[in-house]
């Protein structure tokens, strides 16, 4: 598709105009690869031809958005990260604010991460002797994928989504709804506020936070967008607030001076004073 840059520009403009998704902030190779996957599925040989496919088949636009915003997530994904948070981070945070902890799962996909956060906080609060503090917690769960957000709001999952969690977790925090399917308990779902938010947009983050989890999301953005996003995270954190990134992600550029690295392996940072 070399030489078809005007076609790509027109496609990117259409995606932004119809969905509000700024794919121009994605890493170029990542964006092209995901678009190419859908083009091959439709038999389109050029971006212009693919634009015609989108005109003729409106359902393909939704498939394209799914491909561009695809997320892979599980409950307690990378258990060692959650173990570190549960032992070293959350006890101090929860005691400092007497349970009035505000967290943000940025790029929450279908909701496994924000619900994992709440489940972990329940376990920590029990160890602290303050299970009643659960009602004080709020976790904002944001993403750009409307289908994923609907799943997050419903809170229903296949048991396979718990493959990295302790085997007691589904029975403790969920109710069975069918063969191999469970639903997160209402008292946990009530702590999670699901909303649509584009990390690459110009609007301000939803609130001020003690903890932000943004794991395996920023790796898809170009360097400039990554640096800008880290500054926004710093602005959104309370003094001493915690930022958790994915294991292959790091803070770049000038934003590094705004954070202290607490745990290199798990990519856990604290907002500098």
Secondary structure, 3 states (H helix, E strand, C coil): CCCCHHHHHHHHHHHHHHHCCCHHHECHHHHHHHHHHHHHHHCCCCHHHHHHHHHHCHHHHHHHHHHHCCCCCCCCCCHHHHHHHHHHHHHHHHHHCCCCCEEEEECCCCCHHHHHHHHHHHHHHHHHCCHHHHHHCEEEEEECCHHHHHHHHHCEEEHHHHCCCCCCHHHHHEEEEECCEEEECHHHHCCEEEEECCCCCCCCCCCCEEEEEECCCHHHECHHHHHHHHHHHHHHEEEEEEEEECCCCCCCHHHHHHEEEEECCCCEEEECC
